Amino acid sequence: MTPHPPSNPAQPANPPADDRLHEIPTGIPHPIHPPPGSDPGEPVKPSEIFATDTTFADLGLRNSILKGIETLGFKHPTTIQAKLIPAILSGKDVLGQAKTGTGKTAAFGLPLLHMATRGVGAQALILVPTRELAMQVATDMTNFASATPIKTSAVFGGERVQAQAQRLKQGPEIIVATPGRIMDLVERRILSYENVKFVVLDEVDRMLDIGFRDDIRRILKGCPADRQTVVVSATISPEIEQLARSYARNAEKIVASSGALTVSLVRQFHLTVQPWDKRRLLAHLLTHEEPELTVVFCRMKKTVDDVAEYLSKKGIDAHPMHGDMYQTQRNKVMAKLREGSLGVLIASDLASRGLDVEGISHVINYDLPEDPDVYVHRVGRTARAGRKGVAWSFVTPADGQLLTQIELLINLEIPKLDYPDFEPGPVPRHVQEAMAADAKRVEVAQQYNRFAATTAPKLPAASKADDTKFPGGIVPTKLPPKRMFGKAKTSRSVKAEVQSNQAAQPSDPPPKP
């Protein structure tokens, strides 16, 4: 959805041109030129994200819903909203794919509010992969429905069942849930599928990645067969499409992500760095660039804690968030994030879904994700709803293949960003010792390689031949034309040869006093 009136953020000055980089983040002290014909100072056209020739009133939504949208300050839908809303309102099962940050929640949420019947509890079920996304979607649905009587409630793990049961007794028409908790509530007979008329699978690719495949099948089998099913995600693989179609009726596939899979408002760059310099480079960027709000993604929970502690010691306001934290702690961090009182969030991929917070100016991939799809969702935390953002990725020498896979997925080359102000630190002692041990291991392995080519033995001079060894015969003066070069080496013979060579070598001179 586009704000009304449209926002017009200030544009950075045009940097000089380079034969590869097409745009550079604001504030980089050493700008690099874009290729000829591109202008990084040129505003991004709203038509790239928004359907500016269409308003929400043109999509057939009720006046009460239009009033809520107007209260939020929106007038024009995004491309995915303009395509998805009419299809869902027509009653079709839909499979929708769109770039992250383009308003998929409103694309399925507004039609649900339009079609929901007041007073019929749990008639719409929205399944999401994480607790944070469940809270975010429920909050968005409540805001959209501010002028309607339709109520939304979120249920997820990490919160007391009794508290959620009390909310469900009030009969909310729309339930936003994680698969595990919704199944738990049904087994406890606190909730039932009998009234379900609409099922939405949001971020279905992530739900399959973290093991919810069987849970989704059980939930969909428990829902009435005449329900309407909507599947939305930023990435939809053939496997996901096959699963979705097996539980849908003639689903219509709607794709609004042609070209690059990430929105053009995200300026993406990679910075080459050695693994031991990552923390120093991160601290250098955060202190020199001074972004408004930054989310740093790490691959492991331990890395999240270590990086947050390191930045805190450097005087940077950094807070960790990952799955091992109590839900109350995660809620406090999210509250600070939304209030704008938090400078840097260090997060695991738990936060790559459900973080729809205004003001996130930078996303930093401290570790490249092993799954390229996760990269799309990470960088989608910035440049949301038409705003601009920057995504930096740290790439070590071992990450080259991961970077290539990501570029192939998003259909975009991620240019390299040189940062001359940063001086790499010395190689740590343990790394030097490991490198020396690896080199020694290779050298020893080559010595004991019994498959190496065998050299022919040297012939003695004919004048020195021992006639007694050839009684009555002819002393050979050269090797036969066909020879086997001796027997194949065995590990025992190789070791004996190496030991004899070492014994034949003179010992090292004694050290000087």
C-alpha positions in Angstrom: 0.0 0.0 0.0 1.3 3.4 -0.8 1.1 6.2 1.8 -1.2 9.1 0.9 0.3 11.6 0.2 3.3 9.6 -1.2 6.5 9.9 0.8 9.4 11.7 -0.9 12.6 10.8 1.0 15.7 12.8 0.2 17.9 11.4 -2.4 21.7 10.9 -1.9 24.1 12.9 -4.1 25.2 11.2 -7.3 28.4 9.3 -6.7 31.1 8.9 -9.4 30.9 6.0 -11.8 32.3 2.5 -11.6 32.2 -0.2 -14.2 30.3 -2.6 -11.8 28.5 -0.8 -8.9 25.3 0.8 -9.9 24.4 2.5 -6.6 26.2 3.2 -3.3 24.7 3.7 0.2 24.4 7.2 1.6 27.3 8.1 3.8 30.1 5.9 2.3 33.2 8.0 2.5 34.7 6.6 -0.7 31.9 6.5 -3.3 32.2 4.4 -6.4 30.7 5.2 -9.8 27.7 3.5 -11.3 27.7 2.3 -14.9 26.8 4.7 -17.7 23.1 5.4 -18.1 22.2 4.8 -14.4 21.5 7.5 -11.9 21.4 6.5 -8.3 20.0 9.9 -7.4 16.9 9.3 -9.5 13.8 8.5 -7.4 12.4 5.0 -7.8 9.2 5.1 -9.7 6.1 4.3 -7.6 4.8 2.1 -10.4 7.6 -0.4 -9.7 5.8 -1.4 -6.5 2.4 0.3 -6.5 -0.5 0.1 -8.8 -0.9 3.9 -9.0 -3.7 3.6 -11.6 -5.8 1.8 -9.0 -7.3 2.7 -5.6 -8.5 0.4 -2.8 -12.0 1.6 -3.6 -11.7 0.1 -7.1 -11.0 -3.4 -5.7 -14.6 -3.9 -4.3 -13.9 -3.7 -0.6 -16.5 -2.6 1.9 -16.7 1.0 3.1 -15.8 0.1 6.7 -12.6 -1.5 5.5 -11.8 1.4 3.2 -12.2 3.7 6.2 -9.7 1.8 8.2 -7.2 1.9 5.3 -7.7 5.6 4.9 -7.1 6.1 8.6 -3.7 4.3 8.2 -2.9 6.8 5.4 -3.0 4.5 2.4 -4.6 5.1 -1.0 -3.0 3.0 -3.7 -2.5 -0.8 -3.4 0.8 -2.5 -4.3 0.9 -4.7 -7.4 0.4 -7.9 -5.4 -2.5 -6.4 -3.6 -4.2 -5.2 -6.8 -3.9 -8.7 -8.2 -4.6 -10.9 -5.2 -7.5 -9.0 -3.5 -10.0 -9.4 -6.5 -9.0 -13.1 -6.9 -9.6 -13.9 -3.2 -12.9 -11.9 -3.2 -14.1 -14.0 -6.1 -13.9 -17.1 -3.9 -11.0 -18.7 -5.8 -8.2 -20.7 -4.1 -5.0 -18.6 -4.7 -1.3 -19.3 -4.8 0.4 -15.9 -4.6 4.1 -15.0 -4.9 5.5 -11.5 -4.4 8.7 -9.7 -3.3 9.1 -9.4 0.4 8.0 -6.0 1.8 5.3 -5.4 -0.8 2.3 -5.8 1.5 1.3 -9.5 1.3 -0.4 -9.3 4.7 -2.9 -6.7 3.4 -3.3 -8.7 0.2 -4.9 -11.6 2.0 -6.0 -9.8 5.2 -8.3 -7.2 3.6 -10.4 -9.8 1.7 -10.7 -11.9 4.9 -12.1 -8.9 6.7 -14.5 -8.2 3.8 -15.8 -11.8 3.7 -15.9 -12.6 7.4 -19.2 -13.0 9.1 -19.7 -11.2 12.4 -20.2 -13.4 15.4 -18.9 -16.7 13.8 -15.7 -17.5 15.8 -12.6 -19.0 14.2 -13.9 -18.9 10.7 -10.6 -17.7 9.2 -7.3 -19.4 10.1 -3.9 -17.8 9.2 -0.9 -20.1 9.7 2.5 -18.5 10.1 5.9 -20.1 11.0 7.1 -17.9 13.9 5.7 -16.3 17.0 6.9 -12.8 16.0 5.2 -13.1 12.6 2.0 -14.2 14.4 2.0 -11.1 16.6 2.8 -8.9 13.6 0.1 -10.3 11.4 -2.5 -10.1 14.2 -1.5 -6.4 14.9 -1.9 -5.6 11.2 -5.3 -7.3 10.9 -6.5 -5.4 14.0 -5.4 -2.1 12.5 -7.0 -2.9 9.1 -10.3 -3.7 11.0 -10.3 -0.6 13.1 -13.7 0.5 11.6 -15.2 -3.0 11.5 -16.6 -5.3 14.3 -14.3 -8.2 13.2 -11.8 -9.3 15.8 -8.4 -11.0 15.4 -6.5 -13.1 18.0 -3.0 -14.6 17.9 -2.1 -17.9 19.4 1.5 -19.3 19.5 3.9 -21.2 21.7 5.8 -19.6 24.5 2.6 -18.1 26.1 0.3 -19.7 28.7 -2.5 -21.7 27.1 -4.9 -20.4 29.7 -4.4 -16.8 28.7 -5.0 -17.7 25.0 -8.1 -19.8 25.9 -9.6 -16.7 27.6 -9.1 -14.6 24.5 -10.6 -17.4 22.3 -13.7 -17.4 24.5 -14.5 -13.9 23.2 -15.1 -15.5 19.8 -12.6 -13.8 17.5 -13.5 -14.3 13.9 -9.9 -14.5 12.7 -7.2 -16.7 14.3 -3.5 -16.1 13.5 -1.5 -19.1 14.8 1.7 -21.2 14.6 0.9 -24.8 13.5 2.1 -26.4 16.8 -0.1 -24.3 19.1 -3.2 -24.5 16.9 -3.0 -28.3 17.0 -2.5 -28.2 20.8 -5.6 -26.1 21.3 -7.7 -28.4 19.1 -6.5 -31.5 21.0 -7.5 -29.7 24.2 -10.9 -29.0 22.7 -10.4 -25.3 23.3 -10.7 -24.7 19.5 -12.4 -26.4 16.7 -12.0 -26.4 12.9 -15.8 -26.8 12.2 -16.4 -23.1 11.4 -13.3 -22.6 9.3 -14.2 -21.1 5.9 -10.8 -19.6 5.0 -7.3 -20.9 5.5 -4.2 -18.8 4.7 -0.7 -20.2 4.7 1.7 -17.3 5.1 5.4 -17.8 4.4 4.7 -21.4 3.6 8.3 -22.0 2.5 9.6 -21.3 5.9 7.0 -23.5 7.6 8.2 -26.4 5.4 11.9 -25.6 6.1 11.4 -25.9 9.9 9.5 -29.1 9.9 5.8 -28.1 9.8 5.0 -30.2 6.7 3.1 -32.9 8.5 1.4 -30.4 10.8 0.1 -28.4 7.9 -1.3 -31.6 6.3 -3.1 -32.6 9.6 -4.6 -29.1 10.0 -5.8 -28.9 6.4 -7.3 -32.4 6.6 -9.2 -31.3 9.8 -10.7 -28.2 8.1 -13.9 -28.5 6.1 -13.3 -29.5 2.5 -15.3 -26.6 1.0 -13.0 -24.0 2.6 -11.1 -21.3 0.6 -7.3 -21.8 0.7 -4.8 -19.0 0.1 -1.0 -19.6 -0.1 1.4 -16.6 -0.1 5.2 -16.4 0.1 8.1 -14.5 -1.4 9.6 -17.8 -2.8 7.6 -20.7 -4.1 9.4 -23.8 -5.2 7.8 -26.6 -7.3 7.6 -28.7 -4.2 5.7 -26.0 -2.3 3.4 -25.5 -5.3 2.7 -29.2 -5.5 1.8 -29.3 -1.8 -0.4 -26.2 -2.0 -2.3 -27.6 -5.0 -2.9 -30.9 -3.3 -5.0 -29.2 -0.7 -6.5 -26.5 -2.9 -9.2 -26.6 -5.6 -8.0 -25.3 -9.0 -5.8 -22.7 -7.4 -4.9 -19.7 -9.5 -1.2 -18.8 -9.4 -0.5 -15.1 -9.2 3.1 -13.9 -9.5 4.0 -10.3 -8.9 7.8 -10.7 -8.6 9.1 -10.6 -12.1 12.7 -9.6 -12.6 14.8 -9.4 -9.4 13.2 -11.2 -6.4 14.2 -8.4 -4.0 12.6 -5.0 -4.3 14.6 -2.4 -6.2 14.6 0.0 -3.2 17.0 -2.3 -1.4 20.6 -1.3 -2.3 22.6 -4.5 -1.9 26.3 -4.9 -1.6 28.8 -7.5 -0.3 32.0 -6.8 1.6 34.9 -9.3 1.5 36.3 -10.0 4.9 38.3 -12.7 6.8 36.2 -14.6 9.4 38.3 -13.2 12.3 37.8 -9.6 11.1 33.9 -9.8 11.0 33.3 -8.2 14.4 35.8 -5.4 13.9 34.3 -4.6 10.4 30.8 -4.6 11.9 31.7 -2.2 14.7 33.6 0.0 12.1 30.5 0.2 9.9 28.1 0.9 12.7 30.3 3.7 14.2 31.2 5.3 10.8 27.8 5.0 9.0 25.5 5.7 12.0 22.4 4.1 10.4 19.0 4.9 11.9 18.1 1.3 12.8 20.1 -1.8 11.9 19.3 -5.5 12.0 22.3 -7.8 11.9 21.6 -11.5 11.0 23.8 -14.3 12.3 23.5 -18.0 11.4 24.0 -19.4 15.0 22.5 -18.4 18.3 25.9 -18.4 20.0 27.2 -16.0 17.4 24.2 -13.7 18.1 25.1 -13.5 21.8 28.9 -13.1 21.1 28.4 -10.3 18.6 25.9 -8.5 20.8 28.3 -8.7 23.8 31.2 -7.5 21.6 29.3 -4.4 20.3 28.0 -3.6 23.8 31.6 -3.5 25.1 32.4 -1.1 22.2 29.6 1.3 23.4 27.1 0.3 20.7 23.5 -0.1 21.8 23.0 -3.7 20.6 20.4 -6.3 21.7 20.3 -10.0 20.9 17.2 -12.0 19.9 17.0 -15.7 19.1 14.9 -18.8 19.8 16.5 -19.8 23.1 15.4 -16.6 24.8 12.2 -16.5 26.8 9.2 -15.2 25.0 8.9 -12.3 27.5 12.5 -11.3 26.7 11.8 -11.4 23.0 8.6 -9.3 23.5 10.6 -6.7 25.3 13.2 -6.5 22.6 10.4 -6.2 19.9 8.7 -3.5 22.0 11.9 -1.4 22.1 12.4 -2.0 18.4 9.0 -0.6 17.5 9.4 2.3 19.9 12.6 3.3 18.2 14.6 3.1 21.4 16.8 0.3 20.1 19.9 1.0 17.9 21.1 -2.4 16.7 19.3 -5.7 16.8 21.4 -8.8 16.5 19.1 -11.7 15.5 19.0 -15.2 14.2 16.8 -16.1 11.2 13.9 -16.3 13.7 13.6 -12.5 13.0 13.8 -12.8 9.2 10.0 -13.2 9.2 7.6 -11.0 11.0 9.8 -7.9 11.5 7.7 -5.2 9.9 9.1 -2.2 11.8 9.3 1.3 10.4 12.7 2.9 10.3 14.9 -0.1 9.6 17.5 1.5 7.4 20.1 -1.2 7.2 20.2 -5.0 7.1 23.6 -6.6 7.6 24.2 -10.3 6.9 27.0 -11.1 9.3 26.8 -14.7 8.1 25.4 -15.5 4.7 22.5 -18.0 5.1 23.0 -21.5 3.9 19.5 -21.4 2.2 19.4 -18.6 -0.4 15.7 -18.2 0.1 16.4 -16.9 3.7 18.5 -14.1 2.2 15.4 -12.7 0.4 13.5 -12.6 3.7 16.4 -11.1 5.5 16.9 -8.1 3.2 13.1 -7.7 3.1 13.2 -6.3 6.6 14.2 -3.0 5.1 12.8 -0.9 2.2 9.2 -1.8 3.2 6.1 -0.2 1.8 8.0 2.0 -0.6 10.8 3.2 1.7 14.5 2.8 0.8 17.0 0.6 2.5 20.5 -0.8 2.4 21.7 -4.4 2.7 25.3 -5.4 3.4 26.6 -8.9 3.3 29.9 -10.1 4.8 31.5 -12.6 2.5 34.5 -14.7 3.6 36.7 -16.7 1.1 34.7 -19.8 1.9 31.3 -18.1 1.1 31.9 -17.6 -2.7 29.5 -20.4 -3.7 26.8 -19.2 -1.3 27.0 -15.7 -2.8 26.7 -17.1 -6.3 23.6 -19.2 -5.3 22.0 -16.1 -3.9 22.6 -14.0 -7.0 21.2 -16.8 -9.2 18.0 -16.9 -7.0 17.3 -13.2 -6.9 18.4 -12.7 -10.5 20.7 -9.9 -9.6 24.4 -9.3 -9.3 25.3 -8.1 -5.8 28.2 -5.7 -6.3 31.3 -5.6 -4.2 31.8 -2.6 -1.8 35.4 -1.6 -1.0 35.9 0.1 2.3 39.4 1.5 2.4 39.0 3.1 5.8 38.9 -0.3 7.4 42.2 -1.9 8.2 42.2 -5.7 8.7 43.7 -7.0 11.9 46.5 -9.5 12.2 45.9 -13.2 11.7 45.1 -14.7 15.1 47.7 -17.1 16.5 45.3 -20.1 16.5 44.6 -19.5 12.8 48.3 -19.4 12.0 48.9 -22.6 13.9 46.0 -24.3 12.1 47.3 -23.2 8.7 50.8 -24.5 9.6 49.4 -27.8 10.7 47.4 -28.1 7.5 50.6 -27.4 5.4 52.6 -30.0 7.4 49.8 -32.5 7.0 49.9 -32.1 3.2 53.7 -32.5 3.1 53.6 -35.7 5.1 50.7 -37.1 3.0 52.8 -36.5 -0.2 55.7 -38.4 1.3 53.6 -41.4 2.1 51.8 -41.5 -1.2 52.4 -45.0 -2.5 50.7 -44.2 -5.8 53.3 -41.7 -6.8 55.4 -42.6 -9.9 58.3 -45.0 -9.2 61.7 -44.0 -10.5 63.9 -46.6 -12.2 67.0 -47.7 -10.3 70.4 -46.6 -11.5 72.6 -49.1 -13.4 76.2 -49.8 -12.2 79.0 -49.1 -14.6 79.9 -52.2 -16.7 83.5 -52.1 -15.5 82.4 -52.4 -11.9 80.1 -55.4 -12.5 80.7 -58.4 -10.4 81.4 -61.4 -12.7 80.7 -63.8 -9.9 77.0 -62.9 -10.1 76.9 -63.9 -13.7 78.9 -67.1 -14.0 79.2 -68.2 -17.6 76.8 -65.5 -18.7 76.8 -62.0 -20.2 76.9 -59.0 -17.9 73.9 -56.7 -18.9 74.9 -53.1 -19.8 71.3 -51.6 -20.0 67.8 -52.2 -18.8 65.5 -54.4 -20.8 63.1 -52.6 -23.2 60.0 -53.7 -21.3 60.1 -53.4 -17.6 57.7 -53.0 -14.6 59.8 -50.6 -12.6 59.7 -52.9 -9.7 56.8 -53.9 -7.5 54.0 -51.6 -6.6 54.7 -49.7 -3.4 53.0 -50.7 -0.2 52.4 -48.5 2.9 55.0 -50.6 4.7 57.7 -50.2 2.1 57.0 -46.4 1.7 57.4 -45.9 5.5 60.6 -47.9 5.5 62.0 -45.8 2.6 61.0 -42.5 4.3 62.6 -43.7 7.6 65.8 -44.8 5.8 66.1 -41.4 4.0 65.6 -39.5 7.2 68.3 -41.6 8.9 70.7 -41.0 6.0 70.4 -37.2 6.3 73.0 -35.5 8.5 71.7 -34.3 11.8 71.1 -30.6 12.3 74.1 -28.7 13.8 73.8 -27.8 17.4 72.3 -24.4 18.2 74.7 -21.6 18.8 75.1 -20.5 22.4 
